[in-house]
Amino acid sequence: MGSFSAWHWIIVLVVILIVFGAGKLPKVMGDVAQGVKNFKKGMAEDDTQPEKPAPLAEAPKPDPQPERRQS
């Protein structure tokens, strides 16, 4: 259960090549890189936009109490 050796990584790479094929691998890695790039861009845009305060909700008004009649 220790760390992975070089043989583990070689086997993982061979399995990836078999699954995706040598022709599709550059396209898949390009798509992954584009996704990471868009994620970082979105995170940077999120930091630059000032936060708008949430509108305050009005407190619910209590139901009017019925008048008590004295008898």
PDB file of N, CA, C, O and CB in Angstrom:
ATOM      1  N   MET A   1       0.815  -1.197   0.000  1.00  0.00           N
ATOM      2  CA  MET A   1       0.000   0.000   0.000  1.00  0.00           C
ATOM      3  C   MET A   1       0.857   1.258   0.000  1.00  0.00           C
ATOM      4  O   MET A   1       0.352   2.350   0.260  1.00  0.00           O
ATOM      5  CB  MET A   1      -0.926   0.000   1.195  1.00  0.00           C
ATOM      6  N   GLY A   2       2.136   1.118  -0.286  1.00  0.00           N
ATOM      7  CA  GLY A   2       3.045   2.259  -0.275  1.00  0.00           C
ATOM      8  C   GLY A   2       2.888   3.103  -1.521  1.00  0.00           C
ATOM      9  O   GLY A   2       1.851   3.088  -2.185  1.00  0.00           O
ATOM     10  N   SER A   3       3.941   3.838  -1.821  1.00  0.00           N
ATOM     11  CA  SER A   3       3.901   4.698  -3.001  1.00  0.00           C
ATOM     12  C   SER A   3       4.056   3.861  -4.270  1.00  0.00           C
ATOM     13  O   SER A   3       4.465   2.701  -4.225  1.00  0.00           O
ATOM     14  CB  SER A   3       5.005   5.775  -2.928  1.00  0.00           C
ATOM     15  N   PHE A   4       3.726   4.465  -5.373  1.00  0.00           N
ATOM     16  CA  PHE A   4       3.800   3.764  -6.647  1.00  0.00           C
ATOM     17  C   PHE A   4       5.233   3.778  -7.165  1.00  0.00           C
ATOM     18  O   PHE A   4       5.927   4.791  -7.075  1.00  0.00           O
ATOM     19  CB  PHE A   4       2.845   4.400  -7.678  1.00  0.00           C
ATOM     20  N   SER A   5       5.664   2.658  -7.701  1.00  0.00           N
ATOM     21  CA  SER A   5       7.001   2.579  -8.288  1.00  0.00           C
ATOM     22  C   SER A   5       6.920   2.948  -9.767  1.00  0.00           C
ATOM     23  O   SER A   5       5.842   3.218 -10.297  1.00  0.00           O
ATOM     24  CB  SER A   5       7.610   1.153  -8.107  1.00  0.00           C
ATOM     25  N   ALA A   6       8.061   2.954 -10.410  1.00  0.00           N
ATOM     26  CA  ALA A   6       8.113   3.287 -11.835  1.00  0.00           C
ATOM     27  C   ALA A   6       7.331   2.269 -12.656  1.00  0.00           C
ATOM     28  O   ALA A   6       6.715   2.631 -13.659  1.00  0.00           O
ATOM     29  CB  ALA A   6       9.571   3.352 -12.320  1.00  0.00           C
ATOM     30  N   TRP A   7       7.344   0.997 -12.245  1.00  0.00           N
ATOM     31  CA  TRP A   7       6.607  -0.038 -12.973  1.00  0.00           C
ATOM     32  C   TRP A   7       5.102   0.207 -12.920  1.00  0.00           C
ATOM     33  O   TRP A   7       4.396  -0.039 -13.899  1.00  0.00           O
ATOM     34  CB  TRP A   7       6.931  -1.418 -12.402  1.00  0.00           C
ATOM     35  N   HIS A   8       4.616   0.684 -11.794  1.00  0.00           N
ATOM     36  CA  HIS A   8       3.184   0.992 -11.692  1.00  0.00           C
ATOM     37  C   HIS A   8       2.799   2.064 -12.710  1.00  0.00           C
ATOM     38  O   HIS A   8       1.789   1.937 -13.403  1.00  0.00           O
ATOM     39  CB  HIS A   8       2.827   1.460 -10.257  1.00  0.00           C
ATOM     40  N   TRP A   9       3.619   3.131 -12.795  1.00  0.00           N
ATOM     41  CA  TRP A   9       3.310   4.220 -13.711  1.00  0.00           C
ATOM     42  C   TRP A   9       3.408   3.770 -15.169  1.00  0.00           C
ATOM     43  O   TRP A   9       2.624   4.214 -16.009  1.00  0.00           O
ATOM     44  CB  TRP A   9       4.247   5.398 -13.461  1.00  0.00           C
ATOM     45  N   ILE A  10       4.355   2.899 -15.471  1.00  0.00           N
ATOM     46  CA  ILE A  10       4.479   2.379 -16.839  1.00  0.00           C
ATOM     47  C   ILE A  10       3.242   1.575 -17.210  1.00  0.00           C
ATOM     48  O   ILE A  10       2.728   1.705 -18.321  1.00  0.00           O
ATOM     49  CB  ILE A  10       5.748   1.506 -16.982  1.00  0.00           C
ATOM     50  N   ILE A  11       2.764   0.748 -16.296  1.00  0.00           N
ATOM     51  CA  ILE A  11       1.554  -0.043 -16.559  1.00  0.00           C
ATOM     52  C   ILE A  11       0.350   0.866 -16.750  1.00  0.00           C
ATOM     53  O   ILE A  11      -0.474   0.629 -17.633  1.00  0.00           O
ATOM     54  CB  ILE A  11       1.290  -1.033 -15.409  1.00  0.00           C
ATOM     55  N   VAL A  12       0.245   1.910 -15.923  1.00  0.00           N
ATOM     56  CA  VAL A  12      -0.871   2.857 -16.062  1.00  0.00           C
ATOM     57  C   VAL A  12      -0.814   3.536 -17.428  1.00  0.00           C
ATOM     58  O   VAL A  12      -1.844   3.671 -18.089  1.00  0.00           O
ATOM     59  CB  VAL A  12      -0.837   3.921 -14.929  1.00  0.00           C
ATOM     60  N   LEU A  13       0.357   3.959 -17.857  1.00  0.00           N
ATOM     61  CA  LEU A  13       0.492   4.609 -19.164  1.00  0.00           C
ATOM     62  C   LEU A  13       0.147   3.666 -20.308  1.00  0.00           C
ATOM     63  O   LEU A  13      -0.478   4.084 -21.283  1.00  0.00           O
ATOM     64  CB  LEU A  13       1.906   5.135 -19.345  1.00  0.00           C
ATOM     65  N   VAL A  14       0.542   2.404 -20.206  1.00  0.00           N
ATOM     66  CA  VAL A  14       0.211   1.425 -21.245  1.00  0.00           C
ATOM     67  C   VAL A  14      -1.296   1.223 -21.321  1.00  0.00           C
ATOM     68  O   VAL A  14      -1.858   1.155 -22.414  1.00  0.00           O
ATOM     69  CB  VAL A  14       0.917   0.082 -20.974  1.00  0.00           C
ATOM     70  N   VAL A  15      -1.950   1.125 -20.177  1.00  0.00           N
ATOM     71  CA  VAL A  15      -3.410   0.955 -20.163  1.00  0.00           C
ATOM     72  C   VAL A  15      -4.088   2.176 -20.778  1.00  0.00           C
ATOM     73  O   VAL A  15      -5.047   2.032 -21.536  1.00  0.00           O
ATOM     74  CB  VAL A  15      -3.924   0.727 -18.717  1.00  0.00           C
ATOM     75  N   ILE A  16      -3.607   3.363 -20.465  1.00  0.00           N
ATOM     76  CA  ILE A  16      -4.186   4.581 -21.043  1.00  0.00           C
ATOM     77  C   ILE A  16      -4.004   4.584 -22.559  1.00  0.00           C
ATOM     78  O   ILE A  16      -4.925   4.944 -23.293  1.00  0.00           O
ATOM     79  CB  ILE A  16      -3.538   5.845 -20.422  1.00  0.00           C
ATOM     80  N   LEU A  17      -2.827   4.188 -23.030  1.00  0.00           N
ATOM     81  CA  LEU A  17      -2.603   4.126 -24.479  1.00  0.00           C
ATOM     82  C   LEU A  17      -3.520   3.112 -25.144  1.00  0.00           C
ATOM     83  O   LEU A  17      -3.997   3.343 -26.255  1.00  0.00           O
ATOM     84  CB  LEU A  17      -1.147   3.778 -24.776  1.00  0.00           C
ATOM     85  N   ILE A  18      -3.769   1.996 -24.479  1.00  0.00           N
ATOM     86  CA  ILE A  18      -4.659   0.982 -25.050  1.00  0.00           C
ATOM     87  C   ILE A  18      -6.093   1.497 -25.099  1.00  0.00           C
ATOM     88  O   ILE A  18      -6.796   1.298 -26.090  1.00  0.00           O
ATOM     89  CB  ILE A  18      -4.588  -0.324 -24.235  1.00  0.00           C
ATOM     90  N   VAL A  19      -6.526   2.158 -24.025  1.00  0.00           N
ATOM     91  CA  VAL A  19      -7.915   2.628 -23.954  1.00  0.00           C
ATOM     92  C   VAL A  19      -8.155   3.749 -24.959  1.00  0.00           C
ATOM     93  O   VAL A  19      -9.117   3.696 -25.726  1.00  0.00           O
ATOM     94  CB  VAL A  19      -8.252   3.111 -22.529  1.00  0.00           C
ATOM     95  N   PHE A  20      -7.302   4.749 -24.963  1.00  0.00           N
ATOM     96  CA  PHE A  20      -7.534   5.910 -25.814  1.00  0.00           C
ATOM     97  C   PHE A  20      -6.901   5.776 -27.191  1.00  0.00           C
ATOM     98  O   PHE A  20      -7.362   6.414 -28.137  1.00  0.00           O
ATOM     99  CB  PHE A  20      -7.010   7.142 -25.143  1.00  0.00           C
ATOM    100  N   GLY A  21      -5.888   4.987 -27.324  1.00  0.00           N
ATOM    101  CA  GLY A  21      -5.189   4.873 -28.596  1.00  0.00           C
ATOM    102  C   GLY A  21      -4.201   6.008 -28.757  1.00  0.00           C
ATOM    103  O   GLY A  21      -4.385   7.090 -28.199  1.00  0.00           O
ATOM    104  N   ALA A  22      -3.154   5.759 -29.520  1.00  0.00           N
ATOM    105  CA  ALA A  22      -2.103   6.766 -29.688  1.00  0.00           C
ATOM    106  C   ALA A  22      -2.612   7.977 -30.469  1.00  0.00           C
ATOM    107  O   ALA A  22      -2.116   9.086 -30.268  1.00  0.00           O
ATOM    108  CB  ALA A  22      -0.892   6.156 -30.402  1.00  0.00           C
ATOM    109  N   GLY A  23      -3.582   7.787 -31.346  1.00  0.00           N
ATOM    110  CA  GLY A  23      -4.094   8.901 -32.145  1.00  0.00           C
ATOM    111  C   GLY A  23      -4.981   9.847 -31.359  1.00  0.00           C
ATOM    112  O   GLY A  23      -4.959  11.056 -31.591  1.00  0.00           O
ATOM    113  N   LYS A  24      -5.758   9.312 -30.433  1.00  0.00           N
ATOM    114  CA  LYS A  24      -6.690  10.142 -29.673  1.00  0.00           C
ATOM    115  C   LYS A  24      -6.045  10.800 -28.461  1.00  0.00           C
ATOM    116  O   LYS A  24      -6.572  11.785 -27.944  1.00  0.00           O
ATOM    117  CB  LYS A  24      -7.864   9.314 -29.228  1.00  0.00           C
ATOM    118  N   LEU A  25      -4.931  10.280 -28.004  1.00  0.00           N
ATOM    119  CA  LEU A  25      -4.327  10.769 -26.770  1.00  0.00           C
ATOM    120  C   LEU A  25      -3.976  12.258 -26.822  1.00  0.00           C
ATOM    121  O   LEU A  25      -4.273  12.961 -25.856  1.00  0.00           O
ATOM    122  CB  LEU A  25      -3.088   9.971 -26.464  1.00  0.00           C
ATOM    123  N   PRO A  26      -3.362  12.783 -27.889  1.00  0.00           N
ATOM    124  CA  PRO A  26      -3.088  14.225 -27.921  1.00  0.00           C
ATOM    125  C   PRO A  26      -4.362  15.067 -27.866  1.00  0.00           C
ATOM    126  O   PRO A  26      -4.382  16.118 -27.226  1.00  0.00           O
ATOM    127  CB  PRO A  26      -2.306  14.575 -29.173  1.00  0.00           C
ATOM    128  N   LYS A  27      -5.421  14.613 -28.531  1.00  0.00           N
ATOM    129  CA  LYS A  27      -6.686  15.356 -28.502  1.00  0.00           C
ATOM    130  C   LYS A  27      -7.285  15.348 -27.100  1.00  0.00           C
ATOM    131  O   LYS A  27      -7.782  16.370 -26.627  1.00  0.00           O
ATOM    132  CB  LYS A  27      -7.688  14.761 -29.509  1.00  0.00           C
ATOM    133  N   VAL A  28      -7.239  14.200 -26.440  1.00  0.00           N
ATOM    134  CA  VAL A  28      -7.779  14.098 -25.083  1.00  0.00           C
ATOM    135  C   VAL A  28      -6.995  14.999 -24.142  1.00  0.00           C
ATOM    136  O   VAL A  28      -7.587  15.710 -23.330  1.00  0.00           O
ATOM    137  CB  VAL A  28      -7.741  12.636 -24.584  1.00  0.00           C
ATOM    138  N   MET A  29      -5.670  14.977 -24.240  1.00  0.00           N
ATOM    139  CA  MET A  29      -4.849  15.813 -23.365  1.00  0.00           C
ATOM    140  C   MET A  29      -5.065  17.294 -23.670  1.00  0.00           C
ATOM    141  O   MET A  29      -5.034  18.122 -22.760  1.00  0.00           O
ATOM    142  CB  MET A  29      -3.362  15.450 -23.515  1.00  0.00           C
ATOM    143  N   GLY A  30      -5.281  17.634 -24.936  1.00  0.00           N
ATOM    144  CA  GLY A  30      -5.585  19.019 -25.292  1.00  0.00           C
ATOM    145  C   GLY A  30      -6.907  19.465 -24.695  1.00  0.00           C
ATOM    146  O   GLY A  30      -7.030  20.595 -24.223  1.00  0.00           O
ATOM    147  N   ASP A  31      -7.898  18.582 -24.714  1.00  0.00           N
ATOM    148  CA  ASP A  31      -9.192  18.904 -24.112  1.00  0.00           C
ATOM    149  C   ASP A  31      -9.065  19.087 -22.603  1.00  0.00           C
ATOM    150  O   ASP A  31      -9.685  19.982 -22.029  1.00  0.00           O
ATOM    151  CB  ASP A  31     -10.214  17.805 -24.424  1.00  0.00           C
ATOM    152  N   VAL A  32      -8.268  18.247 -21.967  1.00  0.00           N
ATOM    153  CA  VAL A  32      -8.051  18.376 -20.520  1.00  0.00           C
ATOM    154  C   VAL A  32      -7.355  19.699 -20.216  1.00  0.00           C
ATOM    155  O   VAL A  32      -7.738  20.405 -19.283  1.00  0.00           O
ATOM    156  CB  VAL A  32      -7.211  17.186 -19.977  1.00  0.00           C
ATOM    157  N   ALA A  33      -6.337  20.035 -21.000  1.00  0.00           N
ATOM    158  CA  ALA A  33      -5.618  21.291 -20.790  1.00  0.00           C
ATOM    159  C   ALA A  33      -6.537  22.487 -20.999  1.00  0.00           C
ATOM    160  O   ALA A  33      -6.460  23.463 -20.253  1.00  0.00           O
ATOM    161  CB  ALA A  33      -4.413  21.382 -21.732  1.00  0.00           C
ATOM    162  N   GLN A  34      -7.403  22.423 -22.001  1.00  0.00           N
ATOM    163  CA  GLN A  34      -8.357  23.512 -22.254  1.00  0.00           C
ATOM    164  C   GLN A  34      -9.330  23.650 -21.091  1.00  0.00           C
ATOM    165  O   GLN A  34      -9.683  24.764 -20.702  1.00  0.00           O
ATOM    166  CB  GLN A  34      -9.131  23.264 -23.567  1.00  0.00           C
ATOM    167  N   GLY A  35      -9.762  22.528 -20.537  1.00  0.00           N
ATOM    168  CA  GLY A  35     -10.660  22.575 -19.388  1.00  0.00           C
ATOM    169  C   GLY A  35     -10.003  23.196 -18.177  1.00  0.00           C
ATOM    170  O   GLY A  35     -10.628  23.984 -17.467  1.00  0.00           O
ATOM    171  N   VAL A  36      -8.747  22.852 -17.930  1.00  0.00           N
ATOM    172  CA  VAL A  36      -8.017  23.439 -16.800  1.00  0.00           C
ATOM    173  C   VAL A  36      -7.830  24.935 -17.022  1.00  0.00           C
ATOM    174  O   VAL A  36      -7.964  25.728 -16.090  1.00  0.00           O
ATOM    175  CB  VAL A  36      -6.642  22.746 -16.610  1.00  0.00           C
ATOM    176  N   LYS A  37      -7.522  25.316 -18.253  1.00  0.00           N
ATOM    177  CA  LYS A  37      -7.330  26.730 -18.581  1.00  0.00           C
ATOM    178  C   LYS A  37      -8.621  27.518 -18.358  1.00  0.00           C
ATOM    179  O   LYS A  37      -8.592  28.602 -17.775  1.00  0.00           O
ATOM    180  CB  LYS A  37      -6.857  26.885 -20.040  1.00  0.00           C
ATOM    181  N   ASN A  38      -9.746  26.982 -18.817  1.00  0.00           N
ATOM    182  CA  ASN A  38     -11.032  27.653 -18.622  1.00  0.00           C
ATOM    183  C   ASN A  38     -11.397  27.725 -17.149  1.00  0.00           C
ATOM    184  O   ASN A  38     -11.971  28.718 -16.701  1.00  0.00           O
ATOM    185  CB  ASN A  38     -12.132  26.933 -19.397  1.00  0.00           C
ATOM    186  N   PHE A  39     -11.073  26.685 -16.391  1.00  0.00           N
ATOM    187  CA  PHE A  39     -11.359  26.689 -14.959  1.00  0.00           C
ATOM    188  C   PHE A  39     -10.567  27.787 -14.260  1.00  0.00           C
ATOM    189  O   PHE A  39     -11.116  28.526 -13.443  1.00  0.00           O
ATOM    190  CB  PHE A  39     -11.034  25.320 -14.340  1.00  0.00           C
ATOM    191  N   LYS A  40      -9.282  27.896 -14.576  1.00  0.00           N
ATOM    192  CA  LYS A  40      -8.452  28.935 -13.965  1.00  0.00           C
ATOM    193  C   LYS A  40      -8.942  30.324 -14.360  1.00  0.00           C
ATOM    194  O   LYS A  40      -8.950  31.240 -13.538  1.00  0.00           O
ATOM    195  CB  LYS A  40      -6.982  28.758 -14.371  1.00  0.00           C
ATOM    196  N   LYS A  41      -9.352  30.481 -15.622  1.00  0.00           N
ATOM    197  CA  LYS A  41      -9.863  31.772 -16.088  1.00  0.00           C
ATOM    198  C   LYS A  41     -11.143  32.133 -15.337  1.00  0.00           C
ATOM    199  O   LYS A  41     -11.329  33.281 -14.933  1.00  0.00           O
ATOM    200  CB  LYS A  41     -10.125  31.739 -17.613  1.00  0.00           C
ATOM    201  N   GLY A  42     -12.016  31.157 -15.154  1.00  0.00           N
ATOM    202  CA  GLY A  42     -13.251  31.402 -14.417  1.00  0.00           C
ATOM    203  C   GLY A  42     -12.994  31.762 -12.967  1.00  0.00           C
ATOM    204  O   GLY A  42     -13.671  32.625 -12.407  1.00  0.00           O
ATOM    205  N   MET A  43     -12.020  31.107 -12.358  1.00  0.00           N
ATOM    206  CA  MET A  43     -11.686  31.424 -10.969  1.00  0.00           C
ATOM    207  C   MET A  43     -11.103  32.827 -10.860  1.00  0.00           C
ATOM    208  O   MET A  43     -11.385  33.538  -9.896  1.00  0.00           O
ATOM    209  CB  MET A  43     -10.696  30.396 -10.405  1.00  0.00           C
ATOM    210  N   ALA A  44     -10.286  33.238 -11.844  1.00  0.00           N
ATOM    211  CA  ALA A  44      -9.703  34.576 -11.827  1.00  0.00           C
ATOM    212  C   ALA A  44     -10.785  35.629 -12.027  1.00  0.00           C
ATOM    213  O   ALA A  44     -10.749  36.675 -11.380  1.00  0.00           O
ATOM    214  CB  ALA A  44      -8.621  34.709 -12.909  1.00  0.00           C
ATOM    215  N   GLU A  45     -11.744  35.373 -12.910  1.00  0.00           N
ATOM    216  CA  GLU A  45     -12.838  36.321 -13.133  1.00  0.00           C
ATOM    217  C   GLU A  45     -13.715  36.431 -11.901  1.00  0.00           C
ATOM    218  O   GLU A  45     -14.243  37.504 -11.607  1.00  0.00           O
ATOM    219  CB  GLU A  45     -13.679  35.902 -14.340  1.00  0.00           C
ATOM    220  N   ASP A  46     -13.873  35.353 -11.192  1.00  0.00           N
ATOM    221  CA  ASP A  46     -14.699  35.366  -9.989  1.00  0.00           C
ATOM    222  C   ASP A  46     -14.073  36.249  -8.920  1.00  0.00           C
ATOM    223  O   ASP A  46     -14.791  36.904  -8.165  1.00  0.00           O
ATOM    224  CB  ASP A  46     -14.895  33.942  -9.454  1.00  0.00           C
ATOM    225  N   ASP A  47     -12.748  36.279  -8.844  1.00  0.00           N
ATOM    226  CA  ASP A  47     -12.069  37.095  -7.843  1.00  0.00           C
ATOM    227  C   ASP A  47     -12.116  38.571  -8.185  1.00  0.00           C
ATOM    228  O   ASP A  47     -12.091  39.406  -7.281  1.00  0.00           O
ATOM    229  CB  ASP A  47     -10.635  36.652  -7.695  1.00  0.00           C
ATOM    230  N   THR A  48     -12.183  38.923  -9.471  1.00  0.00           N
ATOM    231  CA  THR A  48     -12.134  40.323  -9.857  1.00  0.00           C
ATOM    232  C   THR A  48     -13.496  41.002  -9.760  1.00  0.00           C
ATOM    233  O   THR A  48     -13.555  42.228  -9.672  1.00  0.00           O
ATOM    234  CB  THR A  48     -11.603  40.448 -11.260  1.00  0.00           C
ATOM    235  N   GLN A  49     -14.572  40.258  -9.771  1.00  0.00           N
ATOM    236  CA  GLN A  49     -15.896  40.860  -9.699  1.00  0.00           C
ATOM    237  C   GLN A  49     -16.239  41.150  -8.243  1.00  0.00           C
ATOM    238  O   GLN A  49     -16.136  40.266  -7.393  1.00  0.00           O
ATOM    239  CB  GLN A  49     -16.962  39.936 -10.341  1.00  0.00           C
ATOM    240  N   PRO A  50     -16.649  42.396  -7.947  1.00  0.00           N
ATOM    241  CA  PRO A  50     -17.013  42.698  -6.560  1.00  0.00           C
ATOM    242  C   PRO A  50     -18.293  41.965  -6.176  1.00  0.00           C
ATOM    243  O   PRO A  50     -19.189  41.746  -6.992  1.00  0.00           O
ATOM    244  CB  PRO A  50     -17.186  44.219  -6.360  1.00  0.00           C
ATOM    245  N   GLU A  51     -18.337  41.607  -4.929  1.00  0.00           N
ATOM    246  CA  GLU A  51     -19.530  40.902  -4.458  1.00  0.00           C
ATOM    247  C   GLU A  51     -20.653  41.905  -4.237  1.00  0.00           C
ATOM    248  O   GLU A  51     -20.450  42.969  -3.653  1.00  0.00           O
ATOM    249  CB  GLU A  51     -19.235  40.114  -3.153  1.00  0.00           C
ATOM    250  N   LYS A  52     -21.821  41.552  -4.707  1.00  0.00           N
ATOM    251  CA  LYS A  52     -22.988  42.386  -4.482  1.00  0.00           C
ATOM    252  C   LYS A  52     -23.662  41.891  -3.213  1.00  0.00           C
ATOM    253  O   LYS A  52     -23.862  40.689  -3.039  1.00  0.00           O
ATOM    254  CB  LYS A  52     -23.969  42.352  -5.705  1.00  0.00           C
ATOM    255  N   PRO A  53     -24.011  42.811  -2.329  1.00  0.00           N
ATOM    256  CA  PRO A  53     -24.666  42.340  -1.103  1.00  0.00           C
ATOM    257  C   PRO A  53     -26.029  41.739  -1.425  1.00  0.00           C
ATOM    258  O   PRO A  53     -26.749  42.213  -2.303  1.00  0.00           O
ATOM    259  CB  PRO A  53     -24.819  43.494  -0.089  1.00  0.00           C
ATOM    260  N   ALA A  54     -26.351  40.710  -0.711  1.00  0.00           N
ATOM    261  CA  ALA A  54     -27.639  40.052  -0.914  1.00  0.00           C
ATOM    262  C   ALA A  54     -28.748  40.987  -0.442  1.00  0.00           C
ATOM    263  O   ALA A  54     -28.597  41.665   0.574  1.00  0.00           O
ATOM    264  CB  ALA A  54     -27.700  38.686  -0.157  1.00  0.00           C
ATOM    265  N   PRO A  55     -29.854  41.028  -1.170  1.00  0.00           N
ATOM    266  CA  PRO A  55     -30.953  41.892  -0.720  1.00  0.00           C
ATOM    267  C   PRO A  55     -31.486  41.400   0.618  1.00  0.00           C
ATOM    268  O   PRO A  55     -31.630  40.202   0.863  1.00  0.00           O
ATOM    269  CB  PRO A  55     -32.092  41.933  -1.772  1.00  0.00           C
ATOM    270  N   LEU A  56     -31.767  42.362   1.459  1.00  0.00           N
ATOM    271  CA  LEU A  56     -32.271  42.010   2.780  1.00  0.00           C
ATOM    272  C   LEU A  56     -33.720  41.563   2.677  1.00  0.00           C
ATOM    273  O   LEU A  56     -34.539  42.205   2.019  1.00  0.00           O
ATOM    274  CB  LEU A  56     -32.140  43.197   3.751  1.00  0.00           C
ATOM    275  N   ALA A  57     -34.012  40.493   3.315  1.00  0.00           N
ATOM    276  CA  ALA A  57     -35.381  39.985   3.321  1.00  0.00           C
ATOM    277  C   ALA A  57     -36.160  40.713   4.410  1.00  0.00           C
ATOM    278  O   ALA A  57     -35.656  40.953   5.508  1.00  0.00           O
ATOM    279  CB  ALA A  57     -35.413  38.435   3.547  1.00  0.00           C
ATOM    280  N   GLU A  58     -37.382  41.053   4.082  1.00  0.00           N
ATOM    281  CA  GLU A  58     -38.213  41.720   5.075  1.00  0.00           C
ATOM    282  C   GLU A  58     -38.673  40.699   6.103  1.00  0.00           C
ATOM    283  O   GLU A  58     -38.968  39.549   5.780  1.00  0.00           O
ATOM    284  CB  GLU A  58     -39.428  42.418   4.411  1.00  0.00           C
ATOM    285  N   ALA A  59     -38.724  41.147   7.338  1.00  0.00           N
ATOM    286  CA  ALA A  59     -39.188  40.263   8.403  1.00  0.00           C
ATOM    287  C   ALA A  59     -40.685  40.030   8.214  1.00  0.00           C
ATOM    288  O   ALA A  59     -41.417  40.963   7.887  1.00  0.00           O
ATOM    289  CB  ALA A  59     -38.885  40.866   9.817  1.00  0.00           C
ATOM    290  N   PRO A  60     -41.140  38.817   8.414  1.00  0.00           N
ATOM    291  CA  PRO A  60     -42.573  38.562   8.268  1.00  0.00           C
ATOM    292  C   PRO A  60     -43.356  39.326   9.335  1.00  0.00           C
ATOM    293  O   PRO A  60     -42.961  39.396  10.498  1.00  0.00           O
ATOM    294  CB  PRO A  60     -42.871  37.048   8.362  1.00  0.00           C
ATOM    295  N   LYS A  61     -44.456  39.881   8.904  1.00  0.00           N
ATOM    296  CA  LYS A  61     -45.288  40.648   9.835  1.00  0.00           C
ATOM    297  C   LYS A  61     -46.141  39.678  10.637  1.00  0.00           C
ATOM    298  O   LYS A  61     -46.691  38.725  10.085  1.00  0.00           O
ATOM    299  CB  LYS A  61     -46.183  41.682   9.080  1.00  0.00           C
ATOM    300  N   PRO A  62     -46.253  39.921  11.941  1.00  0.00           N
ATOM    301  CA  PRO A  62     -47.067  39.009  12.756  1.00  0.00           C
ATOM    302  C   PRO A  62     -48.545  39.136  12.396  1.00  0.00           C
ATOM    303  O   PRO A  62     -49.020  40.202  12.004  1.00  0.00           O
ATOM    304  CB  PRO A  62     -46.861  39.293  14.260  1.00  0.00           C
ATOM    305  N   ASP A  63     -49.247  38.031  12.540  1.00  0.00           N
ATOM    306  CA  ASP A  63     -50.682  38.044  12.287  1.00  0.00           C
ATOM    307  C   ASP A  63     -51.361  38.913  13.342  1.00  0.00           C
ATOM    308  O   ASP A  63     -50.988  38.884  14.515  1.00  0.00           O
ATOM    309  CB  ASP A  63     -51.266  36.598  12.295  1.00  0.00           C
ATOM    310  N   PRO A  64     -52.365  39.690  12.915  1.00  0.00           N
ATOM    311  CA  PRO A  64     -53.057  40.522  13.910  1.00  0.00           C
ATOM    312  C   PRO A  64     -53.784  39.635  14.923  1.00  0.00           C
ATOM    313  O   PRO A  64     -54.412  38.638  14.566  1.00  0.00           O
ATOM    314  CB  PRO A  64     -54.063  41.488  13.216  1.00  0.00           C
ATOM    315  N   GLN A  65     -53.680  40.022  16.179  1.00  0.00           N
ATOM    316  CA  GLN A  65     -54.335  39.272  17.246  1.00  0.00           C
ATOM    317  C   GLN A  65     -55.819  39.645  17.280  1.00  0.00           C
ATOM    318  O   GLN A  65     -56.161  40.821  17.155  1.00  0.00           O
ATOM    319  CB  GLN A  65     -53.658  39.555  18.627  1.00  0.00           C
ATOM    320  N   PRO A  66     -56.688  38.673  17.443  1.00  0.00           N
ATOM    321  CA  PRO A  66     -58.116  39.005  17.550  1.00  0.00           C
ATOM    322  C   PRO A  66     -58.379  39.769  18.854  1.00  0.00           C
ATOM    323  O   PRO A  66     -57.729  39.550  19.876  1.00  0.00           O
ATOM    324  CB  PRO A  66     -58.990  37.713  17.490  1.00  0.00           C
ATOM    325  N   GLU A  67     -59.345  40.657  18.772  1.00  0.00           N
ATOM    326  CA  GLU A  67     -59.671  41.450  19.964  1.00  0.00           C
ATOM    327  C   GLU A  67     -60.359  40.574  20.993  1.00  0.00           C
ATOM    328  O   GLU A  67     -61.169  39.708  20.663  1.00  0.00           O
ATOM    329  CB  GLU A  67     -60.566  42.656  19.599  1.00  0.00           C
ATOM    330  N   ARG A  68     -60.021  40.821  22.232  1.00  0.00           N
ATOM    331  CA  ARG A  68     -60.663  40.071  23.314  1.00  0.00           C
ATOM    332  C   ARG A  68     -61.856  40.873  23.809  1.00  0.00           C
ATOM    333  O   ARG A  68     -61.778  42.081  24.028  1.00  0.00           O
ATOM    334  CB  ARG A  68     -59.662  39.779  24.482  1.00  0.00           C
ATOM    335  N   ARG A  69     -62.924  40.182  23.972  1.00  0.00           N
ATOM    336  CA  ARG A  69     -64.133  40.836  24.480  1.00  0.00           C
ATOM    337  C   ARG A  69     -64.291  40.509  25.948  1.00  0.00           C
ATOM    338  O   ARG A  69     -64.115  39.367  26.374  1.00  0.00           O
ATOM    339  CB  ARG A  69     -65.392  40.395  23.683  1.00  0.00           C
ATOM    340  N   GLN A  70     -64.619  41.509  26.695  1.00  0.00           N
ATOM    341  CA  GLN A  70     -64.866  41.278  28.120  1.00  0.00           C
ATOM    342  C   GLN A  70     -66.348  41.007  28.314  1.00  0.00           C
ATOM    343  O   GLN A  70     -67.197  41.684  27.735  1.00  0.00           O
ATOM    344  CB  GLN A  70     -64.404  42.495  28.985  1.00  0.00           C
ATOM    345  N   SER A  71     -66.640  40.030  29.118  1.00  0.00           N
ATOM    346  CA  SER A  71     -68.043  39.744  29.352  1.00  0.00           C
ATOM    347  C   SER A  71     -68.426  39.929  30.788  1.00  0.00           C
ATOM    348  O   SER A  71     -69.585  39.724  31.149  1.00  0.00           O
ATOM    349  CB  SER A  71     -68.367  38.360  28.924  1.00  0.00           C
TER     350      SER A  71
END
